[in-house]
Amino acid sequence: MLYDFILTFIIAFFFIGAINFVIHTYFPKDKLERKKRLVIYTVQSAIAALLLVFVI
């Protein structure tokens, strides 16, 4: 159980890090509107939550 949690946490961390890298590389902070950033962070949180829920 602990192994699954740690593995899922690492996968979620990788996905969120990759999404952040792409966003910060191709879309400078001044070009993104506040609403778009909120949607992106909400999607990232949903990805992390779904991956962690499957472990439990």
VENURTA-V745826 format. One record per pair of residues at least 24 apart in sequence whose C-alpha atoms are under 8 Angstrom apart, sorted by the first residue. I is the first residue (numbers start at 1). J is the second residue. D is the distance in Angstrom with one decimal. If there is no record, write none. Layout:
{{I	J	D} {I	J	D}}
//
This chain:
{{1	55	7.6} {4	55	6.2} {5	52	7.0} {5	55	5.9} {5	56	7.9} {8	51	6.2} {8	52	6.2} {8	55	7.1} {9	48	7.8} {9	51	7.8} {9	52	6.8} {12	47	7.1} {12	48	5.2} {12	51	6.6} {12	52	7.9} {13	48	7.7} {16	44	6.0} {16	48	7.7} {19	44	8.0}}
//
